[in-house]
Amino acid sequence: MNLCSLLLVFLLSFSSGNTLYSANGKATYYADRMHGQRTASGERYDKTQLTAAHSTLPFNTLVEVTNVANGKSVVVKINDRMPKNRHTIIDLSRAAAKEIDLIRAGIAKVTIKEIDPEQEKQQDVPFVVSETTSDKTK
């Protein structure tokens, strides 16, 4: 191996560990007739939950989906698969589609960003509010 190859391998080994998924493309949503059907993860599809199907992301991955046209976004959990050869990058549940105003159009340009699990854990912990006591009894 030459020096350039070694340098490239060295750089890639450090940068590949914590890269989060992001993509741009089109989103659609599940038809109501799918309500109650089993998803690829084994869960039943519930149109009232904030879930989605993606071709490659692992199950239970949280992603933020933003409608490019209006800037509205929603966080969904990946719990189903979709074919890789489709023209869309994600299929949203009806509830998620409603959050970003996708119902009427049926399809929209979106951006998808994976949410860092460590960041999500930090946000789940409630803030600790310390109360100061003043000594007013003298």
C-alpha positions as CSV (number, residue, x, y, z in Angstrom):
1,M,0.0,0.0,0.0
2,N,1.2,3.5,-0.7
3,L,1.0,6.4,1.7
4,C,-2.2,7.8,0.1
5,S,-4.1,4.5,0.6
6,L,-3.0,4.3,4.2
7,L,-4.1,7.8,4.9
8,L,-7.5,7.2,3.2
9,V,-8.1,4.0,5.3
10,F,-7.1,5.9,8.4
11,L,-9.5,8.7,7.8
12,L,-12.4,6.5,6.9
13,S,-11.9,4.3,10.0
14,F,-12.5,7.3,12.2
15,S,-15.3,9.0,10.3
16,S,-17.5,6.0,9.6
17,G,-18.4,5.2,13.2
18,N,-20.9,8.0,14.1
19,T,-22.4,9.0,10.7
20,L,-26.1,9.5,10.8
21,Y,-28.4,8.8,7.9
22,S,-29.8,11.7,5.9
23,A,-31.6,11.8,2.5
24,N,-33.7,13.9,0.2
25,G,-36.5,12.5,-1.8
26,K,-40.3,11.9,-2.0
27,A,-42.6,10.6,0.7
28,T,-46.0,8.9,0.5
29,Y,-48.2,7.5,3.2
30,Y,-50.0,4.2,3.9
31,A,-53.5,3.6,2.7
32,D,-56.1,3.2,5.4
33,R,-56.7,-0.4,4.2
34,M,-53.3,-1.3,5.7
35,H,-54.5,-0.5,9.2
36,G,-54.1,-3.6,11.4
37,Q,-51.9,-5.5,8.9
38,R,-48.5,-6.9,10.2
39,T,-45.4,-4.9,9.3
40,A,-42.1,-6.3,8.5
41,S,-41.0,-5.8,12.1
42,G,-43.9,-7.9,13.4
43,E,-45.9,-5.0,14.8
44,R,-49.4,-4.2,13.5
45,Y,-49.7,-1.1,11.5
46,D,-51.6,1.6,13.4
47,K,-52.5,4.6,11.3
48,T,-52.7,6.7,14.5
49,Q,-49.1,6.1,15.5
50,L,-46.0,8.0,14.2
51,T,-44.3,5.2,12.2
52,A,-42.8,4.7,8.8
53,A,-41.4,2.2,6.3
54,H,-37.9,2.5,4.9
55,S,-35.9,0.2,2.6
56,T,-32.7,0.0,4.6
57,L,-32.8,1.7,8.0
58,P,-32.9,-0.7,11.0
59,F,-36.2,-1.2,12.8
60,N,-36.9,1.2,15.7
61,T,-34.6,3.9,14.2
62,L,-36.0,7.4,14.8
63,V,-36.0,9.8,11.9
64,E,-37.1,13.4,11.5
65,V,-39.1,13.8,8.3
66,T,-39.5,17.4,7.0
67,N,-41.8,18.5,4.3
68,V,-39.7,20.8,2.0
69,A,-42.7,22.7,0.8
70,N,-43.9,24.0,4.2
71,G,-41.1,23.2,6.6
72,K,-43.3,21.1,8.9
73,S,-41.5,18.1,10.5
74,V,-42.4,15.0,12.4
75,V,-40.3,12.3,14.2
76,V,-41.2,8.7,13.2
77,K,-40.1,5.2,14.2
78,I,-39.1,2.9,11.4
79,N,-41.1,-0.4,11.8
80,D,-41.6,-1.6,8.2
81,R,-39.8,-2.2,4.9
82,M,-40.5,-1.0,1.5
83,P,-39.0,-2.0,-1.9
84,K,-35.7,-0.5,-2.8
85,N,-36.6,0.2,-6.4
86,R,-39.5,2.6,-5.7
87,H,-39.5,6.3,-6.5
88,T,-40.1,7.3,-2.8
89,I,-37.6,7.1,0.1
90,I,-40.1,6.7,2.9
91,D,-43.8,5.7,3.5
92,L,-45.4,7.4,6.5
93,S,-48.3,6.4,8.6
94,R,-51.4,8.5,8.2
95,A,-50.8,10.3,11.5
96,A,-47.3,11.2,10.5
97,A,-48.5,12.4,7.0
98,K,-51.1,14.5,8.7
99,E,-48.5,16.2,10.9
100,I,-46.6,17.5,7.8
101,D,-49.7,18.2,5.7
102,L,-49.1,15.3,3.2
103,I,-52.6,13.9,3.2
104,R,-54.1,16.1,0.5
105,A,-51.2,15.9,-2.0
106,G,-50.4,12.3,-1.3
107,I,-46.8,12.7,-2.1
108,A,-44.2,15.4,-1.2
109,K,-40.6,16.2,-1.3
110,V,-39.0,15.6,2.1
111,T,-35.7,15.5,3.9
112,I,-35.0,12.7,6.3
113,K,-32.5,12.9,9.1
114,E,-31.7,10.1,11.6
115,I,-31.9,11.1,15.2
116,D,-28.9,10.3,17.3
117,P,-30.1,7.8,20.0
118,E,-27.8,9.5,22.6
119,Q,-29.4,12.9,21.9
120,E,-32.8,11.3,22.3
121,K,-31.9,9.7,25.6
122,Q,-30.7,13.1,26.9
123,Q,-34.0,14.7,25.9
124,D,-36.0,12.0,27.7
125,V,-34.5,12.9,31.1
126,P,-36.5,15.6,32.8
127,F,-34.8,18.7,33.9
128,V,-34.0,18.9,37.6
129,V,-35.2,22.1,39.1
130,S,-33.6,23.1,42.2
131,E,-35.5,25.3,44.6
132,T,-33.7,27.9,46.6
133,T,-34.8,28.3,50.1
134,S,-34.6,31.7,51.6
135,D,-34.2,32.1,55.3
136,K,-36.8,34.7,56.1
137,T,-37.3,33.7,59.7
138,K,-35.0,35.7,61.8
